[in-house]
Amino acid sequence: MSGGRRVVRGSVRMKVRRLQRLVPGGRGLQPDRLFLRTADYILHLRLQVNVLQALSKLSKHALGFMVLDGVLLDYGTRLNNS
């Protein structure tokens, strides 16, 4: 095997080990199973983000305020003060 291929294989192994540590339950998994677990984990995280965004929108409406361009506004506050 050429030196370039060894470097690439070592780099891939290092990335797989890093991914094994990052993904819950990933330690010790073979790469094919690790990639499936990673895909599931990404979908799980995306679902969590969607739920948190929905809850955030609900709570803002329930509390009677909103944030526009980083400014906290009461629903009674006019957007244009002119």
C-alpha positions in Angstrom: 0.0 0.0 0.0 1.3 3.4 -0.9 2.0 6.1 1.7 -0.8 8.3 0.5 -3.4 5.5 1.0 -2.1 4.9 4.5 -2.6 8.6 5.3 -6.1 8.5 3.9 -7.1 5.4 5.8 -5.6 6.8 9.0 -7.6 10.0 8.5 -10.8 8.0 7.9 -10.2 5.9 11.0 -9.6 9.0 13.1 -12.9 10.5 11.8 -14.8 7.3 12.5 -13.5 7.3 16.1 -14.4 10.9 16.6 -17.9 10.2 15.3 -18.2 7.1 17.6 -17.5 9.4 20.6 -20.0 12.1 19.3 -23.0 9.9 18.6 -24.7 8.4 21.6 -24.3 4.6 21.5 -21.7 4.9 18.8 -18.7 3.6 20.6 -17.6 0.2 19.3 -20.0 0.2 16.3 -18.7 -0.8 12.9 -18.8 2.1 10.4 -21.9 0.8 8.5 -23.9 0.6 11.8 -22.4 3.9 13.0 -23.5 5.7 9.9 -27.1 4.4 10.3 -27.0 5.4 14.0 -25.7 8.8 13.0 -28.5 9.4 10.5 -31.1 8.4 13.2 -29.4 10.8 15.7 -29.5 13.7 13.2 -33.2 13.1 12.6 -33.8 13.0 16.4 -31.9 16.3 16.9 -33.9 17.9 14.0 -37.2 16.8 15.7 -36.0 18.2 19.0 -35.3 21.5 17.3 -38.7 21.6 15.6 -40.4 20.9 18.9 -38.5 23.6 20.7 -39.2 26.1 18.0 -42.9 25.3 18.2 -42.9 25.6 22.0 -41.1 28.9 21.7 -43.6 30.3 19.3 -46.5 29.1 21.6 -44.9 30.6 24.7 -44.3 34.0 23.0 -48.0 34.2 22.0 -49.2 33.0 25.4 -47.1 35.6 27.2 -48.2 38.4 24.9 -44.9 39.6 23.4 -42.8 39.0 20.4 -39.2 39.6 19.3 -38.6 41.6 16.1 -35.1 42.1 14.9 -33.8 41.4 18.4 -36.2 43.9 20.1 -38.7 42.8 22.6 -42.1 44.2 21.8 -45.4 44.1 23.7 -48.4 43.5 21.4 -49.6 47.0 22.4 -46.3 48.6 21.2 -46.4 50.3 17.8 -43.7 49.2 15.4 -43.3 52.7 13.9 -43.0 55.5 16.5 -43.3 58.3 14.0 
